[in-house]
Amino acid sequence: MANTLGDYNLIFFAQQALIHLWKALGMAPRIHMGYSDERASFGRGETVQIRKPSTFTVANAPDTTGQDLSVETVTITLDQWREVKFKLTDKELAFTQQQIIDDHVAPMAYELANDIDQKCTALYKDIPWFDDLNATPGSVLADITGPRKTLFENDVPIQDQQFMHYMIDGTLEQGFLGLTAFTQHQGSGLSGEEAQLRGTLGRRFGVEIFANQNVATHTKGTMDDVAQDVDGALVKGATTMNTTLAGTGTIVPGDTFVFASHSQRYAVTNTTTAAANAHTGITFTPALTEAVADAVLITFSADTHTANLMFHRNAFAIVVAPLPEIGNELGARIVTVQDPVTKLALRSRIYYVGNSSEVHVALDVLYGVKTLDPNLATRGRG
C-alpha cells in the first residue's frame, strides 16, 4: 500500500534528526541559547523580550542621590521558519531505520543546521570592532592575540574562558595548523599532537578556536569618501544620523565608523546611497553612547574582508521555538521534540498525498537570532 509507514518511526526519527542537527551546528551552540525560557514566561508570540542587566557607576560614599534603574530590553523576532521536505517511495518506506537515517534524516538535519549557522554568522554585520590579520592569515600568533587584546580593552569578561570563542575560515585554520603553538609538541605539548591527528585547534590563549565553512565575507559599499561630517547634532541613545560628504556611492550594513574624539565604534545596519553630497537616514548599532555635536568628523572603515569572529557567548543569542502538533488531528502524523538542556526544537511530519500516491516527510524549525551586545565581539578581518 502506498501509505504504509514501514519502518518510519516518527518519534525515533525526530529524535535522531535533533541529534544530527545539534552535531552539525557551528556557531549556534556557542552563543546564548537560554532565552527560550523567557519566551515561555512572556507568553507565546513571534517576539521574545530579553531583559539586559543594568549598569552602574561608583561614587564617593555616602551617595545621597542614588542612581536610576535603566532596565533595557532587546527583542528577538522569531522570523525564520525553515523546512526541508522529501518524498518517500513504497520501497524506501520498507528500508531499515539506519538506512533511512543515513540516506534522508541526517542530510536533512545537516541542511537545517547549515541554514541556522548562516543566519548566525551573518550577525558579524552588527560588530563595529575589527583587527586586520596578517597578510598571510594565521602565520603569526598576533592573529589571535590581537583580537583578544581588543576584547580585553572593551572590558569583555575574557576570564569566562568557557564562553570565549574564535570562529575562523579555512585560510586562517590552515595558517594556525602550521604554527608550533598548535600542532607541535615543543609548542603545545600533547594537545599539539592531538591537533596533528584530528585537525582540531582546541583552546589557546583562553579562547576556543573552531573552523567554520560558513564564515561570512563582507563586501564593502561603493562610497569613495570615507571622511564625512555629521549633519545635525545627535543625542545620546540615537541610532540614526545624516552626513555630508564630497563623494558618491553607497554605505552598506557591516561598514563601520567612528566619530572624532570618541572611543566607541559603530556598525552600519542599513543601505544608503549618497545624493546631493549627503547620506540620509544611516542607521547604526550600538545606540550612541554619548552626544555628538553638529559637523563632527566621521571616519568610515569600508573594507571587503572575511569576517572571522572572536566573541563572548553573550554577544549573540538564538531562540528556537517548538512548533505545534495540531496537524495530528487533520490526517498527518506530527511530533515535535525539544532538548531540555539546549532548548533546541525540531518538528517532524509525515503525511500521505493521495493525488500523487506519495508519502511526504518534512523537518522544520522556527527560530530567531540577534546581536545582544556588539561590544562583546570583534572581527578578524582576513
Buried (B, 14 or more C-beta within 10 A) or exposed (E): EBBEBBBBBBEBBBBBBBBBBBEBBBBBBBBBBBBBEBBEEEEEEEBBBBEEEEEEEEEEEEEEEEEEEEEEEBEBEBEBEBBBEBEBEBEBBBBEBEEBBEEBBBBBBBBBBBBBBBBBBBBBBBBBBBBBBBEEBBBBBEBBBBBBBBBEEBEBEBEEEEBBBBBBBEBBBBBBBEBEBBBBEEEBEEBBEBBEEEEBBBBBBEBBBBBBEBBBEBEBBBBEBBEBBBBEEBEEEBBEBBBBBEEEBBBBBBBBBBBEEBEBBBBBBEEBBBEEBBBBEBBBBBEBBEEBEEEBEBEBBBBEBBBBBBBBBBBBBBBBBBBEBEBEEEEBBBBBBBBEEBBBBBBBBBBBEEEEEBBBBBBBBBBBBBBBBBBBBBBBBB
